[in-house]
Amino acid sequence: MKNRKRGFSLVELLIVLAVIAALIATITPVALNAIRKAKATQVAQNLKTLASAIENKAYVEGATAIGIATSTTAISNLTTYARDVSDKYKAEYIHSAGTFTVTVTYEGKDVDAKIVNEILKEATGTTGDNITYTFSFNVY
């Protein structure tokens, strides 16, 4: 009888490493795509949340809640409208005869605008550009 050592041969170890490398190569693009889609979903949801919050504040507190202006006016301190909103979000509005036209913008360059547009149809922008969501409402 031959005296064999216990353990794995070099060939067996190389095969296991090749299988692990193939699995990682297969899973990585799927994981990266999921991360991109999650970020785009978060941006779309934040745009919609800010829009709803601004509209609700104007309805509840009256037109003076966000100020009355006939020219474009920026809304400062968006954290009072929604939690966990970074400084990459900006909002501005135009008020004319009880009608508000509000534009909420995401100024980050890290989101795929096509995915955001699939989630929030009214959002506009291109990848690498600002993503904007514009809506109008009336306050009587």
N, C-alpha and C positions, 0 to 999 in steps of 0.2 A: 504494500500500500504506500501511496505517496503521502508525504507529509505536507498538507496544504495549510496556508495561513488563513485565518479568519479575516473577513472584511470584504470590501468592494474592490473590483479591479478598476483600472484607469478608464477603460472603455465604458463600464457601467456608470461611472461618475460623469463622464462626458455626455452620455446619452441623457441622463437626468438633467444636467445643465442645459442641454439643447432644448429639451421639452419645456423647462421653466422659461427660457428665453423666448420661445415661440408663444407661450401663453401671455407673457408680459407684452410682447409686440402686438398681440391680438387685442388685449384689453385696454391698452393705453389710449388709442384713438377714441374708443367708446367713452372712456372716463373723461377725456378732455372735451368731447362734444357735450357730455352731460353737464360739465362745469360751465361751458359757454351758454348753454340753454338756461341753466339756473340763474346765471347773472342777468341775462336778457329778460327773464321772467320777473326777476326782482326789480329791474328798472321799469318795466311796463307797469307793474303793480304800484310802485312808488309814484309814477306819473299820474296814474288814475286816482290813487289815494290823495295826493296833493290837490288834484282838481276837485274832487268831491269835498275835501275839507274846506277849500276856499269858497266853494259854492255854498256849503252849509253855513259857514260863518257869515256870509253875506245875507242869507235868508233869515238866520236866527237873530242876528244883531242889527240887521238893516244895512242899507247901502253904505252907510258911513263906517261899517265894521272894517273894511279894508281900505277905506278912504275913497273920496270921490275926486276924479280927475278926468279931464277931457283929452289929455294926451297920455302917451304910454307911461305907466308908472310901475316901478319895480316893487315887488313885495319882499320886505326884508324879514329875516328871522323865520325861515320856513319850519324850524323845529317846533314852533308853536302850533303848526298845522298838522304835522305828522312826526312820529318818533323815528329814530334811526335814519334820518335823511341827512346825507352828507352835504358838504358845501359845493358839490358838483351839480346840485339842483338849483335852478333859478326860476322865478315866476314873475310875470308882469301882466298888467291888464290895461284895457282901455274901457272907459265908462262913457256911455252916451245915451241919454234919455232912458235910463233904467236898464239898459242892456250892457252887460259886462262881457267882454271878449278877453279870455284869460289864456295866456300861453305859458305852459310849464316846460322847461328845458332841462335835459340832462347833458352836461358838458363833458362827460367822461369819454375817452376815446377807446375804452376797453370792451365795448359791447357791440355785438353784431346787430345792426339796425334792421336787417331783414327778419331776424327772429323776433325782435321787439314788435315789428309791424305785423307779424303773423298773430301775435298775442293781442295787441292793441291796434286795431285796424286804422284808427285815426292818427296814429303816431307817424311822423315823417322824419326823414333823415337818412343818411347813408353811413356805412361803416367808416369809422374814423372821423365822422362829423358829429355835430350836436344832434340829439334826438329831441324833437319837439312834439308837444301834444297841445292842440288849440281847441277850445270849446267856448260856447257862448251860453249865457243864461240871462233871464230877466228878473229883476227885483222890483216889486211893485210898491 
